[in-house]
Amino acid sequence: MPRIAILGTGLIGASIGLRLKATSTGDGLEVVGFDRYRDHAQGAERAKAVDSIVRDPTEAVRGAGLVILAAPILAIRELMEQIAHALEPGAVVTDTGSTKAEIMRWARELLPDTASFVGGHPMAGKTESGPGAAEATLFEHARWAIVPSPEAAEDAVDVVAGLAHMMGAQPLFMDAEEHDAYVAAISHLPLMAATALFRLTRDSEAWPELSLLAAGGFRDTTRLAGTDPAMAHDIAITNRTQIIHWLERYREALHRLQQQLADTEDEQELFRLLTKTNIEHGAFMSGAIGRKEVGEKHWESVPDSAMLDLLMGGTWAERARELSRRADERIAESERRARSGGRD
Amino acid sequence: MPRIAILGTGLIGASIGLRLKATSTGDGLEVVGFDRYRDHAQGAERAKAVDSIVRDPTEAVRGAGLVILAAPILAIRELMEQIAHALEPGAVVTDTGSTKAEIMRWARELLPDTASFVGGHPMAGKTESGPGAAEATLFEHARWAIVPSPEAAEDAVDVVAGLAHMMGAQPLFMDAEEHDAYVAAISHLPLMAATALFRLTRDSEAWPELSLLAAGGFRDTTRLAGTDPAMAHDIAITNRTQIIHWLERYREALHRLQQQLADTEDEQELFRLLTKTNIEHGAFMSGAIGRKEVGEKHWESVPDSAMLDLLMGGTWAERARELSRRADERIAESERRARSGGRD
């Protein structure tokens, strides 16, 4: 009977289990779970994300063809140490950690040559943690970064890509350094930005008033401050250099914006920047990938309707054109006012 | 027949209209709308947020006992200029602008003494704009800042507080300077933080890859980059000093976090900070206002279960205690490892 071991049955591990159970009925697949925290293990069993739970990681991996390490990053290292001697020859081991360079190093160091390690990182999640928040659909339409070790057998890579497909996700192959650089920008920097923003306001004398007035915008922007602290901490210390690089760049970007704000001479420049941002953000939220879709030129060029309609359907393109038209109108009007010396 | 004029029938104006129509059936209230953009005016009429639309703001305010200015901030100034001569004696005028000091100044300057101006700011909204996104429930459980001008008649203040109540919101009285300082921190700073974060990544060479990998966390953190550019621009230029002040402080907070990240000597300090942030963020998201609820002491003191349970019900308090316990465990373990020289 094919056996899959999930070590770490929190949100991610239990969601993988739920999907495995949902898509593989009747083929006799057995999913065994382990979690160092008993409530997580029991929660996963209660949610039927696993067939059984065991109290020892070595017990879980015995007889398992696929082992999924779904724990915070430093706990993944510990699990590797614990299971190394118990892995079946030919076993495929993968993980779901948010950084990859360190994990690939540990796998090379700790796992036996008889097993194949293929790193993985599903680009999905939510602020809630634990098996109680797990969903079989968590990874649908998400990207799943796959980082094969040079030593991994080719069919091991297929197994992990197949797992990603089974989860409803799109596998994307990259190397560990690429991965860590990219996620530093679009995942770890937002985490730090949200943490700093929440801490700054929370530590303010005015927090009682601020928390009373804070609405949806504040909640969205600081949502990642609710990230599980063990997960956040392990991300920070295993991708330190990249995160610091992006934090530097972010502070520079904020400084540029601050200077534009302070520049009372050219307020239209700020308005142009905000309009461009709004249009490009709209394209991104509508699912546009990359920047070809909105052209390399400035926002003024956006109403290239034929291209836009072709690339992203009517609604957003229509809005972008309308926004652009109003921006022109507003700028023309403010120029007219400036010429007339503010007299009208 | 009582008449209310809504000048500006975008998301906010149309949502107010919808709620007015929903709660005042049968008492003969007439809601008249005006918007300089014909699609917004027609959209509001189509959504039945207003009884009728007119093509001139002066026409809308004639006979109106209450006039609501629900436009971007600079457009509010223009509307004041246009309607000043046409206001009924005794009319109450309010607005929904995101900054208050400038608007109070304009009202004093432009509106006749026979009308009472009471500034307003509903602390609710969403990224989508326009009357098509309007909802009668948009303001439910939100705070509604109310800033009376010193000259306003007392019953005018009651009218505007009554409007907030009717919308399902909680009126909060404050002066314009207080208001602008608070919203700079919890509304305008998040807007700038999201804008800078989106621009930084969008302008990166790696944007094609970044946009492919970006998931929910990035979307949440940058959501405010989709704010209507006219609204964002007017906020920026009418609350410039306060926003710049908070941008300075935010860059400092990011710098502190960056230094903690760089400090490889005391990784537990970073972990403590992240745990404290997670617990306090959880309290805030569960509806705790101010900071009394989690004590003035550090996160170590959080599991004061009696107080927590009393103040915010079981679930969150339980989670905070569990998190705190795991943090203790993790720190103890890492200290044990450090003492044994990393040999186990």
Interface residues (C-beta under 8 A of the other chain):
Chain A: Y37 D39 M123 A124 G125 K126 A142 R143 A145 L172 E178 A181 Y182 V183 A185 I186 S187 L189 P190 L191 M192 A193 A194 T195 A196 L197 F198 R199 L200 T201 R202 S204 A206 W207 P208 E209 L210 S211 L212 L213 A214 A215 G216 G217 F218 R219 D220 T221 T222 R223 L224 A225 G226 T227 D228 P229 A230 A232 H233 A236 I237 R240 I243 I244 L247 E248 R249 Y250 R251 A253 L254 H255 R256 L257 Q258 L261 A262 T264 E267 L270 F271 L273 L274 T275 T277 N278 E280 H281 G282 F284 M285 A288 I289 G290 R291 E322 L323 R326 A327 R330
Chain B: Y37 D39 M123 A124 G125 K126 A142 R143 A145 L172 E178 A181 Y182 V183 A185 I186 S187 L189 P190 L191 M192 A193 A194 T195 A196 L197 F198 R199 L200 T201 R202 S204 A206 W207 P208 E209 L210 S211 L212 L213 A214 A215 G216 G217 F218 R219 D220 T221 T222 R223 L224 A225 G226 T227 D228 P229 A230 A232 H233 A236 I237 R240 I243 I244 L247 E248 R249 Y250 R251 A253 L254 H255 R256 L257 Q258 L261 A262 T264 E267 L270 F271 L273 L274 T275 T277 N278 E280 H281 G282 F284 M285 A288 I289 G290 R291 E322 L323 R326 A327 R330
